[in-house]
Amino acid sequence: MQALYRKYRPKLFSEVVGQNHVKTLFLNSLKNGEISHAYIFAGPRGTGKTTVARILAKSLNCENKNGVEPCNKCNTCQSIDNGSFMDVLEIDAASNRGIDEIRKIRETVGYHAAQGNYKVYIIDEVHMLTKEAFNALLKTLEEPPSNVVFILATTNPEKIPQTIISRCQVIDFKNLTIEDIIKRLEFVCKKENINISQEALNEIAKRANGGMRDALTILEQVSKSSSKDITIEDVRETLGLVPIEVINEMIDSIKIGDIKKTTEIIEKVYFSGKDPEVFLMQLLEEMILKIESGDYELIEFLKPLSEILKDIKYSEEKLILIKLGFLSVMKLKPPRENIKKNVEKAEENEPIPESKLNDKDLESTQNVENKEKKIENKENISKIMEYLKLHGDLSLYVGLSFSKIEELPDRVKITFPPEKKIHYELVRSKIHELEKLYTSKFGIFKPFEVIIKENSKEDDVLNKLKSLFGNNFIVEGDNE
């Protein structure tokens, strides 16, 4: 049985999925007879680079063209499709990267076309060529015969020497959209009589990472390993993905700072044979979806998790690195056990209704509440300062040390004396970091206000009077 990606490889420009800018360029160039002598097709894998190269080769040599599109029926088109056409030579530079292969091209490039009108050289993964091979190719690219076209395909254009790039027309191939991939998958499923849910198609399109070839390969794999009707669970099981329920459970444990639960889930996923990198990617994807839905509390975890993903990529000790990484992540979130205990304690000791208190009791109760609130506010600020000192931005900690910090019911007020303007500017520039840290520590958002006291002689005089007489004096205004 022929692989789906080969069976449904486009044979006309109009059949190519996406890449409208590429199709328009070649349709116009063929129509006007303005074909360049050398092209670089640059883009991610599975986006149609080799496919477009073959269609272009057919269009240049087809015996019975339909406008500028190849007929796909003549001997030339069929020979190019099956790789037996003498004037279209495909080279895989990944396995033929030396100077000898390029010398063979130089030796044959000057000969007349044997079967068609144009000689087309398609060099795939051209960035894999050696430095000597590129140097050998350079002269041929600069002055090729008029009936020769070079197409250099690559997924890493940055590795191609500038001397080569300057002699070619560079065409960028883009990742396909999920919508384009789904539309093509629906077409293939209809042709192959594959029953599949829309959710499953969407999951396949997401996992293809913008490549049509990958999408068709996944579809074929799932169709062979699943029952008659393919569901999203079948796709996830075939690809070795972690169930979404486990991902959500992991996110919840991270949010509440439950280290034990987090490590249990990590071990469960690891020892079930799932790929740790795929697991972390799923975790990041789900967090991004939740953030887009308004759960901004998760933003602070994205960068640390992406760092874990980078750390384990080439390591053999993935489990221990993941655990260490998550322990660092959990420091961003204080454990909620104490909060839970306080809530339970508050529920057990319900306050006496105000209606049953006399004025003296009510005043006393309010004074106690205000005192407790003031103490709690001081503790909050102390926790912020302690975190900055040990784990956070040390410059921010130093700047705040020169200020007076007051936590009010609706905001946190930070006041600097007039001579500390540099520290004032530093803290003011990082106010969003403070707000984010406060939200992550205490679960509520409070705006931070940073002000600097004005230096006035009147303030100095008042301060001196207070030092001498306390508050037992009256300042009278001028009565003129």
Buried (B, 14 or more C-beta within 10 A) or exposed (E): EEEBBEEBBBBBBEBBBBBEEBBEBBBEBBEEEEBEBBBBBBBBBBBBBBBBBBBBBBBBBBEEBEEBBBBBEBEBBBBBBEEEBEBBBBBBBEEBBEBEBBBEBEEEBEEEBEBBEBBBBBBBBBBBBBEEBBBBBBEBBEEBBEBBBBBBBBBEBEEBBEEBBEBBBBBEBBBBEBEBBBBBBBEBBEEEEBEBBEEBBBBBBBBBBBBBBBBBBBBBBBBEEBEEEBBBBBBBBBBEBBBEEBBEBBBEBBBBBBBEBBBBBBEBBBEEEBBBBBBBBBBBEBBEEBBEEEEEBBBBBBEBBEEBBEBBEEEEEBBEBBBEBBEEBBEBBBEBEEBEEEEEEEEEEEEEEEEEBEEEEBEEBEEEEEEEEEEEBEEBBEBBBEBBBEEBBEEBBBBBEBBEBBBEEEEBBBBBBEEBEEBBEBBBEBBEBBBBBBBBBBBEEBEBBBEBBEEEEEEEEEEEBEEEEEEEEEEEEEEE
